[in-house]
Amino acid sequence: MGIARQEEDCRALCARKGWEVIDVYSDNDVSAYSGAPRPAWQELIDDINQGLVDAVACWHVDRLTRSPRELEDVIDIADRHGLELATVSGEIDLATPTGRMIARMLGAAARHEAEHKAERQQRQRRQAAEAGKIAGGGKRPFGYEDDRITVRESEAEIIREGARRVLAGESLASICRDWKDRGFVTAAGIPWKPSGLRRMLASARVSGRREHTPRSSWKGTRPLLGEIVSDAMWPGIISHEDSDRLRALLSDPNRRLANSGGSRSYLLSGILRCGKPTGEPDKTCGWGMVGRPRSGVPRYVCPNVPGTGACGGTATNAEKTDDHIRDMVLAAFESPVFMQRLREPDDGGNELYEQIRADEEELEGLAEDYGNRMISRKEWMVARAPIQERLERNRNKLAKVSRKAVLLGFVGSYEDMQSRWEEMNDSQRRAVITAAVRAIHVVPANPRKRWDPDRFVIDWIA
């Protein structure tokens, strides 16, 4: 029944009782059962406690509350303040044991019906997902027309570009900056942000698949990945394989997401490691070096930050270091040994996709069982641990496959690689370097040399 009709009936009830209406407390479109904040409900309770309200009229008890706990609060308030309660659906006298019993019975019945309704809706949503049907509500998804089925090709090409660039190792922030400069906006007409781009590319929808995330399995922010339950009734924009790689990459907790939108001004910051000896056998500082100019000259330095393990004793010219590392990396890429390694099988990338997907679905099932109280928290944690460990191991393997894919599109003759390098931004260059290099250790400079290329020790990824 509409909120306006309910208010009309309640006003008529107040008129019959001779009550003066001082305010209307309406939490429209907020379910009393959902547990969501109800500002008007809280305002009503506050006004009763302050003595501003001495009677409440509602259409039915279940319009007031569907929580037995909240109903008991109302009964307690009625005791303390002599509150009267009237409902359009029938008289309830909270001052008598019989009236309270009726209120509790009506409240319990309403709660029971609400829980069954939620269960039916959850089952219907699950069935719709398994049938690949469209999820209703909300704005149209980026890449599709208003019917949510027809591909909007101009936006689809943007999605494909974003997928290629992320799989090539480029940061989300770098892509968003580029798209902003080119005037690309979301379906809502606003510039792309890393968080929104991450969620869009990780969605199974863009690969023509339907995913489902039961509301009972999470609280607060919706998880990035849902369970893929079927092929959808709409066409995909990217392949299933690329989608699985993106989902594994973007859900990796070790991945650093550049959400600030700020640009990186130093190519090798964090990749360079301080190699100054600590005085202990075979041990160096190992702290990540950062960009920090001196007298206007860009440098990489071991930061002397109080409270950290950084020694602050190593520095190198940034421009010369960038050029030197570029030359060393490109020369290594041109070597026959590296080319042979790059052509080796990818350790079953397709099989890894399937294993990761199966483990994600198993974790989702466990979470749903825990949310439905079919298992205890201890049982959930014990069952979850080996799955999470296996998932992490397979994601690490998949990361190696993804790094190889980055290099396959880059490696060629030295002259070709130089040309491609010059056309790249720093985020893309970092992706190429980190696909082959774990870290670059910088030992202290030889005081007799103005520039010492032997300072740099590269830890290559096997």
URVEN-V281650 format. One record per residue. N is the residue number from 0. OMEGA is omega in whole degrees, 0 to 359 (999 if undefined). D_FIRST is the distance of its C-alpha to the first C-alpha in Angstrom with 2 decimals. Layout:
[[N/OMEGA/D_FIRST] [N/OMEGA/D_FIRST]]
This chain:
[[0/183/0.00] [1/182/3.81] [2/180/6.59] [3/180/8.53] [4/178/6.87] [5/179/6.98] [6/179/10.43] [7/180/11.47] [8/180/11.09] [9/177/12.90] [10/178/15.53] [11/178/16.17] [12/179/16.73] [13/180/19.11] [14/180/20.90] [15/182/21.57] [16/181/23.02] [17/180/24.95] [18/176/23.59] [19/179/24.04] [20/181/21.22] [21/180/23.15] [22/175/20.54] [23/181/16.93] [24/186/16.60] [25/171/13.79] [26/183/14.16] [27/179/11.72] [28/174/11.96] [29/183/14.09] [30/175/13.44] [31/183/14.85] [32/191/16.51] [33/184/18.14] [34/178/20.81] [35/179/20.49] [36/180/21.59] [37/185/19.14] [38/183/21.07] [39/177/19.00] [40/180/19.14] [41/178/22.88] [42/178/23.31] [43/180/21.83] [44/180/24.26] [45/181/27.10] [46/177/26.54] [47/181/26.56] [48/179/29.74] [49/178/31.32] [50/181/30.73] [51/181/28.55] [52/179/25.62] [53/177/26.35] [54/181/22.99] [55/175/19.39] [56/177/16.32] [57/184/12.99] [58/178/9.99] [59/179/11.37] [60/182/14.34] [61/172/12.68] [62/180/10.74] [63/179/14.35] [64/172/16.13] [65/179/16.54] [66/177/20.22] [67/179/22.71] [68/179/24.97] [69/178/22.64] [70/177/21.95] [71/176/25.74] [72/179/26.00] [73/179/23.79] [74/178/26.02] [75/179/29.11] [76/178/28.00] [77/178/27.41] [78/185/30.96] [79/189/32.49] [80/181/30.84] [81/183/29.93] [82/174/26.23] [83/180/24.12] [84/177/20.60] [85/178/18.30] [86/179/14.89] [87/185/12.90] [88/179/13.03] [89/183/16.82] [90/175/19.85] [91/181/21.09] [92/182/24.52] [93/180/25.41] [94/182/28.94] [95/177/29.77] [96/180/30.29] [97/179/28.27] [98/179/25.23] [99/179/25.57] [100/179/25.98] [101/180/22.76] [102/181/20.91] [103/179/22.66] [104/179/21.94] [105/179/18.18] [106/179/18.41] [107/179/20.66] [108/179/18.50] [109/178/15.47] [110/180/18.03] [111/181/19.43] [112/180/16.28] [113/180/15.59] [114/178/19.25] [115/178/19.24] [116/178/16.31] [117/179/18.32] [118/179/21.40] [119/181/20.08] [120/179/18.94] [121/179/22.36] [122/179/24.16] [123/178/22.46] [124/178/23.41] [125/180/26.88] [126/179/27.30] [127/179/26.28] [128/181/28.81] [129/177/31.49] [130/179/31.04] [131/183/31.59] [132/181/28.34] [133/173/26.95] [134/184/24.59] [135/175/21.74] [136/176/20.76] [137/179/23.13] [138/178/26.13] [139/179/28.61] [140/178/31.21] [141/181/34.65] [142/183/36.99] [143/178/34.51] [144/183/33.07] [145/178/29.42] [146/177/29.11] [147/181/30.01] [148/183/32.73] [149/180/35.49] [150/172/37.94] [151/193/38.61] [152/181/42.33] [153/179/43.08] [154/179/40.73] [155/180/41.75] [156/177/45.32] [157/178/44.31] [158/180/42.65] [159/178/45.83] [160/179/47.95] [161/179/45.98] [162/180/46.27] [163/185/50.02] [164/177/50.61] [165/179/48.76] [166/175/50.56] [167/175/53.76] [168/181/53.15] [169/182/52.09] [170/178/49.79] [171/181/46.21] [172/179/47.06] [173/179/50.02] [174/181/47.96] [175/178/45.30] [176/180/48.10] [177/181/49.62] [178/177/46.37] [179/179/45.72] [180/181/49.22] [181/175/48.60] [182/178/45.30] [183/181/43.08] [184/180/39.47] [185/177/36.28] [186/178/33.46] [187/177/31.93] [188/180/35.26] [189/180/36.62] [190/179/39.89] [191/173/39.97] [192/182/40.22] [193/182/41.82] [194/179/38.67] [195/178/36.66] [196/179/39.63] [197/182/40.06] [198/180/36.49] [199/183/36.68] [200/179/40.06] [201/181/39.17] [202/177/36.10] [203/182/36.77] [204/186/34.82] [205/175/37.87] [206/178/39.97] [207/179/37.66] [208/182/36.39] [209/175/33.02] [210/185/32.66] [211/177/30.09] [212/180/29.61] [213/181/27.53] [214/182/25.50] [215/184/26.98] [216/181/30.45] [217/177/30.26] [218/180/29.05] [219/183/29.30] [220/179/30.71] [221/180/30.14] [222/182/33.53] [223/185/35.59] [224/170/36.07] [225/179/33.80] [226/177/35.05] [227/188/36.17] [228/182/34.93] [229/166/35.78] [230/185/37.06] [231/179/34.36] [232/177/33.77] [233/181/34.86] [234/177/38.53] [235/177/39.96] [236/175/41.64] [237/183/43.95] [238/177/45.54] [239/182/44.35] [240/178/47.53] [241/178/47.08] [242/179/43.46] [243/178/44.62] [244/179/47.35] [245/181/44.98] [246/178/42.54] [247/183/45.50] [248/186/46.99] [249/177/43.93] [250/180/42.76] [251/182/46.27] [252/180/46.10] [253/180/49.68] [254/178/48.92] [255/180/49.16] [256/181/46.40] [257/184/47.47] [258/185/44.23] [259/181/45.93] [260/180/46.79] [261/182/50.30] [262/177/53.28] [263/185/55.91] [264/181/59.28] [265/186/61.48] [266/191/61.65] [267/180/62.95] [268/182/61.34] [269/176/60.33] [270/176/62.35] [271/179/65.63] [272/180/66.61] [273/181/69.28] [274/180/72.31] [275/179/74.40] [276/181/76.04] [277/186/74.98] [278/175/78.33] [279/183/77.14] [280/174/78.49] [281/179/76.59] [282/178/73.69] [283/181/72.41] [284/176/69.84] [285/183/67.30] [286/179/64.91] [287/180/62.92] [288/184/64.60] [289/178/62.68] [290/179/63.47] [291/184/65.18] [292/171/67.64] [293/183/70.92] [294/177/72.63] [295/181/70.27] [296/180/71.19] [297/179/68.29] [298/166/68.99] [299/182/67.43] [300/167/68.03] [301/189/67.42] [302/178/65.35] [303/184/67.01] [304/180/63.85] [305/178/64.41] [306/177/62.78] [307/179/62.83] [308/181/65.43] [309/183/66.34] [310/180/70.05] [311/187/69.95] [312/182/73.31] [313/178/72.69] [314/178/72.06] [315/179/72.62] [316/187/72.50] [317/184/69.13] [318/180/70.33] [319/180/73.29] [320/179/71.24] [321/182/68.53] [322/182/71.24] [323/181/73.16] [324/176/70.19] [325/183/69.15] [326/180/72.68] [327/181/72.83] [328/180/69.50] [329/177/70.32] [330/179/73.76] [331/180/72.32] [332/183/69.88] [333/185/72.87] [334/179/74.80] [335/180/75.32] [336/180/74.19] [337/180/70.82] [338/178/70.38] [339/179/71.19] [340/181/68.64] [341/182/65.98] [342/180/66.67] [343/179/66.28] [344/187/63.35] [345/176/60.03] [346/174/59.79] [347/181/57.20] [348/181/54.48] [349/178/52.39] [350/178/52.75] [351/178/51.64] [352/182/48.42] [353/180/47.61] [354/178/48.56] [355/180/46.47] [356/180/43.43] [357/179/43.96] [358/178/44.28] [359/179/41.14] [360/180/39.20] [361/176/40.84] [362/178/39.87] [363/178/36.26] [364/177/36.33] [365/180/37.86] [366/179/35.25] [367/178/32.47] [368/179/34.38] [369/178/34.78] [370/179/31.11] [371/178/30.29] [372/176/33.06] [373/176/35.18] [374/179/38.13] [375/178/39.24] [376/179/39.81] [377/179/43.56] [378/179/43.25] [379/182/41.14] [380/180/43.76] [381/180/46.70] [382/185/45.30] [383/188/44.25] [384/182/47.65] [385/178/49.74] [386/180/47.04] [387/178/46.70] [388/179/50.49] [389/180/50.86] [390/180/48.14] [391/180/49.92] [392/180/53.24] [393/177/52.00] [394/177/50.34] [395/177/53.69] [396/180/55.41] [397/178/52.96] [398/177/53.63] [399/177/57.29] [400/180/56.47] [401/178/54.40] [402/178/57.32] [403/179/59.66] [404/177/57.38] [405/185/57.62] [406/179/61.41] [407/179/61.70] [408/184/60.40] [409/188/62.76] [410/177/66.08] [411/175/68.89] [412/182/72.22] [413/182/72.91] [414/178/72.92] [415/181/69.58] [416/177/67.98] [417/181/69.40] [418/179/67.97] [419/180/64.49] [420/182/64.70] [421/181/65.42] [422/183/62.35] [423/167/60.00] [424/185/58.16] [425/179/58.73] [426/178/55.57] [427/178/56.80] [428/178/60.30] [429/179/59.07] [430/179/57.26] [431/182/60.57] [432/184/62.49] [433/175/60.11] [434/183/60.00] [435/188/63.67] [436/174/64.34] [437/182/63.13] [438/176/64.85] [439/183/67.93] [440/183/70.13] [441/180/72.13] [442/180/75.36] [443/184/77.25] [444/172/79.24] [445/184/82.96] [446/181/84.45] [447/182/87.21] [448/177/84.83] [449/176/82.89] [450/186/80.41] [451/181/80.32] [452/181/78.32] [453/180/79.32] [454/192/76.94] [455/180/73.93] [456/185/73.33] [457/175/70.53] [458/184/68.67] [459/173/67.79] [460/184/65.01] [461/999/66.82]]
